[in-house]
Amino acid sequence: MALLRPPALLLALVVSELHCLPWFINVSESQGPGTTIHSFSFNCTAHMPMLELVHVQPPTTFFNQPSLSRWQKIYVGTVTLNSLARLDALAVNHYELQLRFTCGNNVTEGPLYVDVYRDPGYSPCSGRFASPAGEIIQVRETVTPGAQLYTLLLPGLELQHAQISINSAQDPPYFPGPFSINGQGWLLAPSQGLKGQAGKVFQLQILVTFGQNRSCHGMLKVKVLPVPSSQISFLGQARNITILDDLAPGSQVVQVRARGFDVRYEILSPVPCPLFSIGRGDGVVRTTAPLELAQAWGAAVTRLQVKAYERLRPWASVDLDLTVNVRSVNRWPPRCLPAMLVTEIPETTPVGTVLNTFTCTDPDSPGSTLNYELRFHSPPGPASLCLRGRALEVNATLDCDTPGACFQHAASILVLDGGQPLMTTEVPVLVMVIPVNEFSPACVPHTFRIREDAGPHTLLGSVVGTDKDYPHNSIEYDISGGPTAFSVDRLSGTPTPGLGWKGGTRVDCKLRLWAPLLGEIHLLGSLDYELQTLYRLTVLVTDQSQDQDPTNRRSGSCTITIEVEDVNDHAPECQPPFQELTIYAPLGRSVEVTKVSCWVPQEPQRLVFSYSIVGGNSQSRFSLQGPILVLNNMLGPPWPEQPHTHELLIRVADAGRSIPHLSATATVIVHLVPWSTSTAATRTRSAAVTSVTTPLLVTDTEAFWQPEPWFVVVLTVTSALFLLALGWLFSRLFQGLAQMLQTPRKPAQALLLNSIQGTEESIEGFMEAPRMEMPQTPSSAMSLQLFDGRAQDSRESPSSQTTLHLGPLSLFSPSQHLLSPPGNHYLLFP
């Protein structure tokens, strides 16, 4: 940062001589032109001192020559930055200034070291350049065109890729030409020069972009100074002049004036000048011929170069460029082709399509530029059309699928010329939008239910078709194939007035629209749930009258499902319808009497029925478990001692959701026989009989033991081994007896003989028992009766016989019972 010290503070730094050099100071790069770098004081009483800047390393013009000022016999020297100074620590961060101090014959030199340090918040747009007033530079009007006027790009900003541009307007006639900035950051004079611009101040807004998206603005004012009074110059003069073509020859156009002594004027170009002349003494430019543009089109623009000079010094001259614009007087409005536009376009016309290009001319000024404006009438405001130059284009999607969205657009094109007075022409425009059948109609699948007993012409429901094209729901309905038992109305609904097309022309019609259109489905024939329970119809929906071309029709389809609901129209039947049976009922348990078998022959799939006893069950001895009739002996009144007959009426009704519920009645006659000790049957299952004298067959199944095959094999092998062992034992015994018989002792032999006989009898009786023979001779001591479960002495009377009692009505021998099959059959007589 620069050291800005007032003189009062500098007294503390006073030194008697300059031998204290060098000095080291630090300066921020943000210091701008005119900033004081360093100040120092010294004494020189006898002579007039002088302080000089000998040279700078590295060479630069950023530093001014030091200045000297006297304050109370003390001289103060100051080093400052000049107007071109732009410090940049990235470019140069160290300067060495060699200073020379002279006081009489005493000359002393010493260095001043200046270190430039970075300032993070520094912006090159600082100082007067960045102030609202801006920095002012002064140049002569005689400056060379393209000469360097000012340095904008600071050293070092090239490393930051700085870009400098002028973003303010430099429009004529005030600016003779644009100022420019080259790549080195130099402000250059216009290529046309600044001659004749004395007294003007040109304001230039400068934009400096550097670093990472950093930028700043500054103002630069260029003041043009006039040449010395000894030179000739034009006074402030408008360089562009506009006149009407109705001026008569000799009429004054403009007067130019120049500063100087005894000035004369003349036209340098064009030579010769057929339309204009200038007064040599007064500088008045006048017309010399008619300027009507219809006859002399070349008179529209004339560029005059006027020279002013002193009569006594012709070499002292100055030039002025004048531009004379001749504008015709408006007499006729513009003429356009076509004079009226009426057209039809489909609603699918793409955006940007050119409908027509208008050709308009101005009879007063052929070739002049005309202005075109589009004005909407119906609908008002910007809509689907736009005007680009002379072309009328489609601006947005022409959607006619909303009521009143388009159909026609009324507008006009206003053509304006640039003459005085202003003349206009209006071109009417009518654009009619033709609907296009773009979308296919559609309908929603639906399911209807109908009873099978519904009669013809019954309404099942309606199919609602929709179409995105306008008019919506203008649809015809039809059934594609499928069963002929159903029909759909082609059109149904309420007619409403609307618009239609006939021969490409829009006409009113009274019965075109149907709102809403519902395809009503009716039943034509009869239905039978048992034959078919489900129908599927394909309903076609076809739009109509939605396109200028009546053959351009679209269609869609949907599936309608019709479910037939079952109606109960057949009563169940029971087989047999009449049953009569006899039951021997044991006490203390329930007995199944019979099963009622019913069905519906016409509807074999119906298997769910409800059963109930509606008659004959006065004492509630019977109940139903589904179709099974059960006799209950557990509860109820005391059991009668005599046989009793019950005539039961069983109601069988179909069950389920089908209505109405139909029923049938089955009759069951049950003869109950009380239980007694002689009664053999504990449970009976009866069938229908035709006569009470017919015997009833009762089957009773008894359990018996049937060994497995492996057990029989094992038992057989074991028995064979046992017999072999027993035979071996007997053979040993006989051998011993034979040895004993050889002994002569008789008492012993008698005793042994008795013993042997007793043994033989026992063995013989044991061997005969498995054979299960029935001895006929009562005197046989080895006979054995069939074992019936009771102990019996072999000495009992051979006439006693064992019987097995199986019931009160039959007797069977034990052998017959064992050899009979597992199921025994009995004949019971009521």
C-alpha positions in Angstrom: 0.0 0.0 0.0 1.3 3.5 -0.9 2.7 5.7 1.8 0.5 8.9 1.8 2.1 11.2 4.3 1.2 14.8 5.0 4.1 17.2 5.4 3.7 17.4 9.2 4.6 13.7 9.4 7.4 13.9 6.9 9.4 16.1 9.3 10.2 13.1 11.3 11.9 11.6 8.3 14.1 14.6 7.6 17.7 13.7 6.9 20.6 16.0 6.4 21.9 14.2 3.4 20.8 11.6 0.8 23.4 9.1 1.9 20.6 7.1 3.7 19.6 5.6 0.4 18.6 2.9 -0.6 15.0 2.8 0.6 12.7 -0.3 0.5 9.0 0.2 0.2 6.0 -2.1 -0.4 3.2 -1.0 -2.7 -0.1 -2.8 -3.4 -0.9 -3.6 -7.0 -4.3 -1.9 -6.5 -2.7 1.6 -6.4 -3.7 3.5 -9.5 -2.3 6.5 -11.4 -1.3 9.6 -9.3 -0.6 7.5 -6.2 2.4 8.7 -4.1 4.9 5.9 -3.9 7.4 7.6 -1.5 8.3 11.0 0.0 11.5 12.2 1.5 13.0 15.5 2.7 16.5 17.1 2.6 18.3 20.4 3.1 19.9 22.5 0.4 20.3 26.1 1.6 22.8 27.6 -0.8 21.6 26.4 -4.1 18.4 25.4 -6.0 18.2 21.6 -5.6 17.2 19.2 -8.4 15.8 15.6 -8.0 15.8 13.3 -11.1 14.7 9.7 -12.0 17.7 8.4 -13.9 16.2 5.0 -15.0 13.9 2.2 -13.9 14.6 -1.5 -13.9 12.8 -3.3 -15.5 12.1 -0.4 -17.9 8.7 1.1 -17.6 6.9 4.4 -17.8 4.7 3.8 -14.8 6.7 6.3 -12.6 6.7 10.1 -13.0 9.7 12.3 -12.5 10.1 13.2 -8.8 8.7 16.5 -7.8 10.2 19.0 -5.4 8.4 21.3 -3.0 9.8 23.7 -0.4 8.3 23.9 3.1 10.1 26.1 5.7 13.7 25.7 4.2 13.1 22.0 3.8 12.7 20.4 0.4 10.3 17.5 0.0 10.7 15.1 -2.9 7.8 12.9 -4.0 7.7 9.9 -6.4 4.3 9.2 -7.9 2.7 6.9 -10.5 1.8 8.4 -13.8 -1.5 8.1 -15.7 -0.5 5.0 -17.6 0.6 3.1 -14.5 -1.0 -0.3 -14.0 0.7 -2.4 -11.3 0.4 -6.1 -11.5 2.2 -8.3 -9.0 1.8 -11.4 -11.2 3.6 -9.6 -14.1 6.3 -7.6 -12.2 6.6 -7.6 -8.4 9.9 -5.6 -8.0 11.1 -2.3 -9.5 14.4 -0.5 -8.9 14.3 3.3 -9.4 17.7 5.1 -9.6 17.4 8.6 -8.2 19.9 11.5 -8.6 19.9 14.4 -6.2 21.8 17.6 -7.2 22.6 20.5 -4.7 25.0 22.9 -6.3 28.1 20.9 -7.2 27.1 18.0 -4.9 25.6 15.1 -6.8 24.3 12.0 -5.1 22.6 8.9 -6.6 20.8 6.1 -4.8 18.3 3.3 -5.5 14.6 3.1 -4.5 13.3 -0.4 -4.4 9.6 -0.8 -4.9 8.1 -4.3 -4.1 4.6 -4.9 -5.5 2.4 -7.4 -3.6 -0.8 -9.1 -4.5 -4.2 -7.7 -3.5 -6.9 -10.5 -3.5 -9.7 -8.0 -3.8 -8.0 -5.9 -6.5 -10.0 -5.2 -9.6 -8.4 -3.5 -12.6 -11.5 -1.3 -12.8 -10.5 1.0 -10.0 -9.7 4.7 -9.6 -11.2 7.2 -11.9 -11.8 4.6 -14.5 -14.3 2.8 -12.3 -15.9 5.9 -10.8 -19.3 7.1 -12.1 -17.6 10.1 -13.8 -15.1 7.9 -15.5 -11.6 8.8 -16.7 -11.3 11.6 -19.2 -8.7 11.7 -22.0 -8.3 14.5 -24.4 -7.3 14.2 -28.1 -7.0 16.6 -31.0 -9.5 16.3 -33.8 -6.5 16.0 -36.1 -5.5 12.8 -34.5 -4.4 10.1 -37.0 -7.2 7.6 -37.8 -6.6 4.3 -35.8 -4.0 6.0 -33.5 -3.5 4.7 -29.9 -5.4 6.9 -27.5 -5.3 5.0 -24.2 -3.9 1.8 -22.6 -6.7 -0.3 -21.1 -5.1 -3.8 -20.7 -2.7 -3.8 -17.7 0.5 -5.7 -17.8 -0.1 -9.2 -16.4 -3.8 -9.4 -17.2 -2.8 -11.3 -20.3 -1.9 -14.2 -17.9 -5.5 -14.0 -16.6 -6.9 -14.2 -20.1 -8.4 -10.7 -19.7 -10.9 -9.6 -22.4 -11.8 -5.9 -22.9 -14.7 -4.8 -25.0 -16.8 -1.7 -25.5 -20.4 -2.5 -24.7 -22.0 0.9 -25.2 -23.6 2.1 -28.4 -21.6 4.0 -31.0 -24.4 5.0 -33.4 -24.0 7.7 -36.0 -24.5 10.5 -36.6 -23.0 11.5 -33.2 -20.1 9.0 -33.6 -18.1 9.4 -36.8 -17.1 5.8 -36.4 -16.6 3.2 -33.7 -13.7 3.2 -31.3 -12.0 -0.1 -30.9 -9.7 -2.0 -28.5 -7.0 -4.3 -29.9 -5.5 -7.4 -28.3 -2.9 -5.4 -26.4 -5.6 -3.4 -24.6 -5.1 -0.1 -26.6 -8.0 2.2 -27.3 -7.8 3.1 -30.9 -9.3 6.1 -32.7 -12.0 5.5 -35.3 -10.8 4.6 -38.8 -12.7 7.7 -40.1 -10.7 9.9 -37.8 -12.1 12.7 -35.5 -12.0 15.5 -38.0 -14.9 17.9 -37.5 -15.7 16.4 -34.1 -14.1 19.2 -32.0 -16.0 19.9 -28.8 -17.6 16.5 -28.6 -17.2 14.1 -25.7 -17.6 10.4 -26.5 -18.5 8.2 -23.6 -17.4 4.6 -23.8 -18.6 1.9 -21.4 -15.8 -0.6 -21.0 -16.3 -4.3 -19.8 -13.2 -6.1 -18.5 -13.5 -9.9 -18.0 -10.6 -11.7 -16.3 -9.8 -14.6 -14.0 -12.4 -17.1 -13.1 -15.7 -15.5 -14.2 -14.6 -12.1 -12.8 -15.5 -8.9 -14.5 -15.8 -5.2 -13.9 -17.0 -2.1 -15.6 -15.4 1.3 -16.3 -16.2 4.5 -18.0 -13.8 6.2 -20.4 -14.6 9.7 -21.9 -12.8 10.9 -25.0 -12.9 14.7 -25.4 -12.0 16.0 -28.8 -10.1 19.3 -28.8 -10.3 21.7 -31.8 -7.2 22.6 -33.8 -5.5 25.9 -33.0 -7.4 29.1 -34.1 -5.0 29.6 -37.0 -6.6 26.5 -38.7 -10.0 26.3 -40.5 -12.8 23.9 -39.3 -16.5 23.2 -39.7 -18.8 24.2 -36.9 -21.2 21.6 -35.4 -23.2 20.3 -38.3 -25.6 17.5 -38.9 -24.2 15.0 -41.3 -27.4 13.2 -42.3 -30.3 15.3 -43.8 -33.7 14.0 -44.9 -35.9 16.0 -47.3 -39.1 15.3 -49.3 -39.1 14.8 -53.0 -41.7 17.5 -53.6 -39.0 20.3 -53.2 -38.9 22.6 -56.2 -35.5 23.2 -57.8 -33.6 26.0 -56.0 -35.0 25.1 -52.6 -32.6 25.2 -49.7 -31.5 21.9 -48.3 -29.0 22.8 -45.6 -26.4 25.5 -44.8 -22.9 24.5 -43.7 -20.5 26.9 -41.8 -16.8 26.8 -41.2 -14.5 28.7 -38.8 -11.8 30.8 -40.6 -11.1 34.0 -42.4 -13.0 34.7 -45.6 -14.1 31.1 -46.1 -15.3 29.7 -49.4 -17.2 26.5 -50.1 -17.4 24.0 -52.9 -18.7 20.4 -53.6 -15.8 18.0 -54.2 -18.0 15.0 -55.0 -19.9 13.9 -56.9 -18.6 15.9 -59.9 -20.6 16.9 -61.7 -23.5 17.1 -59.1 -26.8 17.2 -61.1 -29.2 17.5 -58.1 -27.5 19.8 -55.6 -25.3 22.9 -55.6 -23.6 25.0 -52.8 -23.2 28.7 -52.5 -19.5 29.6 -52.5 -19.9 32.4 -50.0 -22.8 31.4 -47.7 -22.4 27.5 -47.8 -26.2 27.0 -48.6 -26.9 23.6 -50.4 -29.8 23.9 -52.8 -31.6 21.6 -55.2 -31.0 22.0 -58.9 -33.5 19.6 -60.4 -36.8 17.9 -59.4 -36.4 15.1 -56.8 -39.5 13.0 -57.5 -38.5 9.4 -56.8 -41.0 7.9 -59.1 -39.1 9.5 -62.0 -35.6 9.7 -60.6 -35.0 6.7 -58.3 -31.3 7.5 -58.0 -32.1 10.6 -56.0 -33.1 8.7 -52.9 -29.7 8.9 -51.3 -26.9 11.4 -52.3 -23.6 11.6 -50.5 -21.9 15.0 -50.8 -18.3 15.9 -49.9 -18.1 19.7 -49.1 -14.8 21.5 -48.9 -14.3 24.8 -46.9 -11.1 26.9 -47.4 -9.8 30.4 -46.9 -9.8 32.5 -50.0 -6.4 33.9 -49.3 -4.9 30.5 -48.2 -6.5 27.8 -50.3 -4.2 25.2 -48.7 -5.9 25.8 -45.3 -9.0 23.6 -45.9 -11.3 21.1 -44.3 -13.7 18.6 -45.7 -17.2 17.6 -44.5 -19.3 14.6 -45.6 -23.1 15.1 -45.9 -25.7 12.5 -46.7 -29.0 13.7 -48.2 -31.9 11.3 -48.0 -34.9 12.0 -50.3 -38.2 10.6 -49.1 -41.2 10.6 -51.3 -44.4 12.3 -50.4 -47.0 9.7 -49.8 -49.8 9.8 -52.3 -50.9 6.1 -52.7 -51.3 3.3 -50.1 -49.4 0.1 -50.7 -50.7 -2.5 -53.1 -50.7 -6.2 -52.2 -51.2 -9.5 -53.9 -53.3 -11.3 -53.0 -55.7 -8.5 -51.9 -57.7 -11.0 -49.8 -56.8 -14.5 -48.5 -59.4 -17.2 -48.0 -58.1 -20.7 -47.5 -58.9 -24.1 -45.9 -56.4 -26.2 -44.0 -56.8 -29.5 -42.2 -56.4 -29.4 -38.4 -53.3 -31.7 -38.7 -51.3 -29.0 -40.5 -47.8 -28.9 -38.9 -46.6 -25.9 -37.0 -44.5 -23.6 -39.3 -46.4 -24.3 -42.5 -46.6 -21.3 -44.7 -50.1 -20.5 -45.8 -49.3 -17.6 -48.1 -46.6 -15.0 -48.8 -47.9 -11.5 -49.4 -46.2 -9.3 -52.1 -46.8 -5.6 -51.5 -45.3 -2.5 -53.1 -45.5 1.2 -52.6 -46.4 3.1 -55.8 -44.9 6.3 -54.3 -41.6 4.7 -53.6 -41.0 1.4 -55.4 -38.6 -0.9 -53.6 -39.0 0.8 -50.3 -39.4 -1.3 -47.1 -42.9 -1.9 -45.9 -44.0 -3.0 -42.4 -46.5 -5.8 -41.9 -48.8 -6.3 -38.8 -51.2 -9.2 -38.1 -54.5 -8.3 -36.4 -56.9 -11.0 -35.2 -60.7 -10.5 -35.2 -62.2 -13.9 -34.5 -61.1 -15.3 -32.2 -59.5 -12.2 -30.7 -55.9 -12.2 -29.5 -52.9 -14.3 -30.7 -54.1 -17.7 -31.8 -52.9 -20.4 -34.1 -51.5 -18.0 -36.9 -48.5 -15.8 -36.9 -46.8 -13.4 -39.4 -43.1 -13.8 -40.1 -42.0 -11.0 -42.4 -44.4 -11.3 -45.4 -45.3 -15.0 -44.7 -48.4 -16.1 -42.9 -47.6 -19.3 -41.0 -49.3 -21.8 -38.6 -48.2 -20.8 -35.1 -49.7 -23.6 -33.0 -51.5 -26.9 -33.2 -54.9 -26.5 -34.8 -56.9 -28.7 -32.5 -60.6 -28.9 -33.5 -61.4 -31.6 -31.0 -62.8 -29.1 -28.4 -66.2 -27.5 -29.0 -65.6 -24.0 -30.5 -61.8 -24.5 -30.5 -61.3 -23.5 -34.2 -63.3 -24.1 -37.4 -62.3 -20.6 -38.7 -59.9 -17.7 -38.0 -60.7 -14.2 -39.2 -57.8 -11.7 -39.2 -56.3 -9.0 -41.3 -52.8 -8.0 -42.3 -52.0 -4.3 -42.0 -49.3 -3.0 -44.5 -47.7 0.3 -43.6 -45.3 2.4 -45.7 -42.8 4.8 -44.3 -44.0 7.9 -46.2 -45.5 11.1 -44.9 -48.4 11.1 -44.3 -48.5 7.4 -43.3 -50.5 5.3 -45.7 -51.8 1.8 -44.9 -53.5 -1.1 -46.7 -55.5 -3.9 -44.9 -55.6 -7.4 -46.4 -58.5 -9.6 -45.0 -57.6 -13.1 -44.1 -60.1 -16.0 -43.5 -58.6 -19.4 -42.6 -61.1 -22.2 -42.2 -59.8 -25.3 -40.3 -61.2 -28.6 -41.6 -61.6 -31.4 -39.0 -59.7 -34.6 -39.6 -60.6 -38.0 -38.3 -57.4 -38.6 -36.2 -58.5 -40.9 -33.5 -60.2 -44.3 -33.4 -63.2 -44.6 -31.1 -63.1 -46.9 -28.2 -65.4 -48.6 -25.7 -64.9 -50.1 -22.3 -65.3 -53.9 -21.8 -68.3 -54.7 -19.6 -70.0 -57.7 -18.0 -73.8 -58.0 -17.9 -75.9 -60.6 -16.0 -79.3 -61.8 -17.1 -81.7 -64.5 -15.8 -82.2 -67.4 -18.0 -86.0 -66.9 -18.0 -85.7 -63.3 -19.4 -88.0 -62.8 -22.3 -87.1 -61.4 -25.8 -86.4 -57.7 -26.2 -85.0 -57.5 -22.6 -82.5 -54.7 -22.2 -79.3 -56.0 -20.8 -77.4 -52.6 -20.7 -75.6 -50.1 -22.8 -72.2 -49.9 -24.4 -70.7 -46.4 -24.1 -68.4 -45.5 -26.9 -66.1 -42.5 -26.8 -64.1 -40.6 -29.5 -61.5 -37.9 -29.0 -62.5 -36.3 -32.3 -65.1 -33.6 -32.3 -68.0 -34.1 -32.2 -67.4 -36.6 -29.5 -69.5 -39.8 -29.3 -70.8 -39.6 -32.9 -70.6 -43.4 -33.1 -72.4 -46.3 -34.7 -72.6 -49.7 -32.9 -72.6 -53.2 -34.4 -71.9 -56.8 -33.2 -69.1 -58.6 -35.1 -70.1 -62.2 -35.5 -70.9 -64.0 -32.2 -74.3 -65.4 -31.1 -77.4 -64.1 -32.8 -79.4 -64.2 -29.5 -78.4 -60.5 -28.9 -78.5 -57.3 -30.8 -77.2 -53.7 -30.3 -78.8 -50.5 -31.4 -76.8 -48.8 -34.1 -77.7 -45.3 -32.9 -79.5 -44.3 -29.8 -79.7 -41.0 -28.0 -81.2 -37.5 -28.4 -80.6 -35.6 -31.6 -79.1 -32.1 -31.2 -78.3 -29.5 -33.8 -74.8 -29.1 -35.1 -72.6 -28.4 -38.1 -71.9 -30.8 -40.9 -70.1 -31.0 -44.3 -71.7 -31.4 -47.6 -69.7 -31.3 -50.8 -66.7 -29.7 -49.0 -69.0 -26.9 -47.7 -69.9 -26.4 -44.0 -73.7 -26.5 -43.6 -76.1 -26.6 -40.7 -77.9 -29.8 -39.9 -80.5 -30.7 -37.3 -80.0 -34.4 -36.7 -76.3 -34.9 -37.0 -75.1 -35.1 -33.4 -76.3 -37.7 -30.9 -75.5 -36.9 -27.3 -74.8 -39.2 -25.8 -74.7 -42.2 -28.0 -75.3 -45.5 -26.1 -75.3 -48.8 -27.8 -78.2 -50.6 -26.1 -77.9 -54.4 -26.0 -81.2 -56.4 -26.2 -82.0 -60.1 -26.0 -83.6 -61.5 -29.1 -84.2 -65.1 -28.2 -84.4 -67.4 -25.1 -81.6 -68.5 -22.9 -81.0 -71.9 -21.2 -78.5 -71.9 -18.3 -78.1 -75.7 -18.7 -77.0 -75.3 -22.4 -74.7 -72.2 -22.1 -73.8 -70.1 -19.2 -71.5 -67.5 -20.8 -71.7 -65.4 -24.0 -69.0 -63.1 -25.4 -69.9 -60.3 -27.9 -67.5 -58.2 -29.9 -69.1 -54.8 -30.2 -67.7 -52.6 -33.1 -67.8 -48.9 -32.6 -67.4 -46.8 -35.8 -67.3 -43.0 -35.9 -69.3 -41.0 -38.4 -69.3 -37.5 -39.9 -66.0 -36.5 -38.4 -64.1 -35.8 -41.6 -64.7 -33.9 -44.8 -64.3 -37.2 -46.6 -67.2 -39.4 -45.6 -65.3 -42.5 -46.4 -62.6 -41.7 -43.9 -64.0 -43.6 -40.9 -62.3 -45.3 -37.9 -63.5 -48.1 -35.8 -62.6 -49.9 -32.5 -64.0 -52.7 -30.6 -64.5 -54.1 -27.1 -65.6 -57.4 -25.6 -68.9 -57.6 -23.8 -69.4 -60.6 -21.5 -72.9 -61.8 -20.7 -73.3 -64.2 -17.8 -76.6 -66.2 -17.7 -77.9 -66.6 -14.2 -79.4 -69.9 -13.3 -83.2 -70.0 -12.6 -84.5 -73.1 -10.7 -87.1 -74.6 -13.0 -86.8 -78.4 -12.3 -87.7 -80.1 -9.1 -85.6 -82.9 -7.7 -86.7 -86.6 -8.1 -86.0 -89.4 -5.6 -85.4 -93.1 -6.5 -87.2 -94.9 -5.2 -90.0 -92.5 -4.2 -91.5 -95.1 -1.8 -89.6 -97.4 0.6 -90.9 -100.0 3.1 -88.6 -101.9 5.4 -88.4 -103.7 8.8 -85.8 -102.8 11.4 -84.8 -104.9 14.5 -83.7 -102.0 16.7 -81.3 -102.7 19.6 -81.6 -100.5 22.7 -79.0 -98.0 23.6 -77.7 -97.1 20.2 -78.6 -95.4 16.8 -79.2 -97.4 13.7 -79.0 -96.1 10.1 -82.3 -97.0 8.5 -81.9 -96.0 4.8 -80.4 -93.4 2.5 -82.7 -91.2 0.4 -81.2 -90.9 -3.1 -82.4 -87.8 -5.1 -81.2 -85.7 -8.1 -82.4 -83.5 -10.9 -82.3 -85.4 -14.2 -82.3 -82.2 -16.2 -79.4 -80.7 -14.2 -77.1 -83.5 -13.1 -74.5 -81.0 -11.9 -76.8 -79.9 -9.1 -75.9 -82.0 -6.2 -76.7 -79.9 -3.2 -80.1 -80.6 -1.5 -81.6 -80.0 1.9 -83.5 -82.9 3.7 -86.2 -82.6 6.4 -88.8 -84.9 7.9 -92.2 -83.2 7.4 -94.5 -86.0 8.6 -94.8 -89.3 10.6 -92.1 -88.5 13.1 -94.5 -87.7 16.0 -92.3 -89.1 18.7 -89.0 -87.8 17.1 -87.5 -91.3 17.0 -86.0 -90.6 13.6 -83.6 -87.9 12.4 -81.8 -87.1 9.2 -78.0 -86.8 8.8 -78.0 -85.4 5.3 -79.7 -87.9 3.1 -79.4 -90.7 5.7 -82.4 -91.6 7.9 -81.3 -92.6 11.4 -83.3 -94.3 14.2 -82.4 -92.9 17.6 -82.7 -95.4 20.5 -80.7 -93.3 23.0 -83.4 -90.8 24.0 -87.1 -90.4 23.6 -90.1 -92.2 25.1 -90.0 -95.8 26.3 -89.6 -98.4 23.7 -92.8 -100.3 22.9 -92.9 -104.0 23.5 -94.9 -104.7 20.3 -93.8 -104.0 16.7 -94.7 -100.6 15.5 -95.0 -99.0 12.1 -93.9 -95.4 11.2 -94.8 -93.8 7.9 -92.3 -90.9 7.3 -92.6 -88.1 4.8 -89.1 -86.7 3.8 -89.0 -83.3 2.0 -86.1 -83.0 -0.4 -85.4 -79.4 -1.7 -82.6 -78.0 -3.9 -80.2 -75.7 -2.1 -77.9 -72.9 -3.3 -78.4 -69.4 -4.7 -80.8 -70.4 -7.4 -84.4 -69.3 -6.8 -87.1 -70.4 -6.4 -86.3 -73.5 -4.3 -88.3 -76.5 -5.6 -88.8 -79.7 -3.6 -90.0 -83.3 -3.8 -91.4 -85.7 -1.1 -90.2 -89.3 -0.5 -92.2 -91.8 1.6 -90.4 -94.3 3.9 -92.5 -96.9 5.9 -90.4 -98.4 8.7 -91.6 -101.5 10.7 -89.9 -101.5 14.1 -89.5 -104.8 15.8 -88.5 -104.6 19.5 -85.3 -106.1 20.6 -85.4 -109.5 22.5 -82.9 -112.1 23.6 -83.6 -114.2 20.6 -83.0 -111.3 18.3 -79.9 -111.8 16.3 -79.6 -108.7 14.1 -78.2 -105.6 15.8 -78.2 -103.4 12.8 -80.2 -103.7 9.6 -79.9 -102.0 6.3 -83.1 -102.2 4.3 -84.1 -101.9 0.8 -87.5 -101.4 -0.9 -89.8 -104.4 -0.8 -92.9 -105.1 -2.8 -94.6 -107.5 -0.4 -94.6 -108.1 3.4 -94.3 -111.8 2.8 -91.0 -111.5 0.9 -88.1 -112.6 3.1 -85.6 -109.9 3.9 -81.9 -110.8 3.5 -79.7 -109.5 6.3 -75.9 -109.6 6.1 -73.8 -109.8 9.2 -70.1 -109.6 9.0 -67.9 -111.2 11.7 -64.3 -110.7 12.2 -61.9 -113.7 11.9 -58.2 -114.1 12.1 -56.2 -114.9 9.0 -52.5 -115.3 9.6 -49.8 -113.9 7.4 -48.1 -116.3 4.9 -44.8 -116.0 6.6 -46.4 -117.1 9.9 -47.8 -120.2 8.3 -44.4 -121.1 6.9 -42.7 -120.6 10.2 -45.4 -122.7 12.0 -45.1 -125.5 9.5 -41.3 -125.7 9.8 -41.5 -125.6 13.6 -44.1 -128.5 13.6 -41.9 -130.6 11.3 -38.9 -130.1 13.6 -41.1 -131.0 16.6 -42.3 -134.2 15.0 -38.7 -135.2 14.1 -37.6 -134.6 17.7 -40.6 -136.6 19.0 -39.8 -139.5 16.6 -36.2 -139.6 17.8 -37.5 -139.6 21.4 -39.8 -142.6 20.7 -37.0 -144.5 19.0 -34.8 -144.1 22.0 -37.6 -145.1 24.2 -38.3 -148.3 22.2 -34.7 -149.2 22.3 -34.8 -149.0 26.1 -37.9 -151.1 26.3 -36.4 -153.7 24.1 -33.5 -154.0 26.5 -35.8 -154.3 29.5 -38.0 -157.0 27.8 -34.9 -159.2 27.5 -34.9 -159.4 31.4 -36.8 -162.6 32.7 -38.4 -161.0 35.6 -42.2 -161.1 35.0 -43.5 -158.8 37.7 -41.2 -156.2 36.3 -42.3 -157.0 32.8 -45.9 -156.7 33.8 -45.3 -153.4 35.4 -43.4 -152.2 32.4 -46.1 -153.4 30.0 -48.7 -151.5 31.9 -46.6 -148.4 31.8 -46.0 -148.7 28.1 -49.7 -149.2 27.4 -50.6 -146.1 29.4 -48.0 -144.1 27.5 -49.2 -145.4 24.1 -52.8 -144.4 25.0 -51.7 -140.9 25.9 -49.7 -140.5 22.8 -52.4 -141.9 20.6 -54.9 -139.6 22.1 -52.6 -136.6 21.6 -52.0 -137.6 17.9 -55.6 -138.0 17.2 -56.8 -134.6 18.6 -55.5 -132.4 15.8 -57.2 -134.4 13.2 -60.6 -133.2 14.6 -62.3 -136.5 13.9 -65.7 -137.1 15.3 -65.7 -140.7 16.8 -68.9 -142.7 16.3 -68.2 -145.5 18.8 -69.0 -144.5 22.4 -66.6 -147.1 23.8 -63.5 -145.6 22.1 -61.3 -144.4 24.9 -59.1 -142.3 22.6 -62.1 -140.3 21.1 -62.0 -136.5 21.5 -64.8 -134.0 21.0 -64.3 -130.7 19.3 -63.3 -128.2 21.9 -66.0 -125.6 22.3 -64.5 -123.5 25.0 -65.7 -125.6 28.0 -63.7 -128.2 29.9 -64.9 -131.8 29.4 -63.8 -135.1 30.9 -62.9 -137.9 28.5 -64.9 -140.2 30.6 -68.2 -138.4 30.0 -71.0 -140.0 28.0 -70.0 -140.3 24.4 -73.5 -139.3 23.5 -73.1 -135.7 24.8 -72.5 -133.2 22.0 -71.4 -129.5 22.0 -73.4 -127.0 20.0 -72.6 -123.3 19.2 -75.6 -121.0 19.5 -75.5 -118.1 17.0 -79.0 -117.0 17.2 -82.6 -117.9 18.0 -83.5 -119.0 14.5 -80.6 -121.4 13.6 -78.4 -124.2 14.9 -75.1 -125.2 13.4 -72.6 -127.8 14.3 -69.2 -126.6 15.4 -67.5 -128.1 12.4 -69.8 -126.4 10.0 -69.4 -123.1 11.7 -65.6 -123.3 11.5 -65.6 -124.2 7.9 -68.2 -121.7 6.8 -67.1 -118.4 5.1 -66.6 -115.3 7.0 -70.1 -113.9 6.1 -73.0 -115.8 7.4 -76.5 -115.4 5.9 -79.7 -115.7 7.8 -83.3 -115.9 6.7 -85.6 -113.8 8.8 -89.3 -114.1 8.5 -91.3 -111.3 9.8 
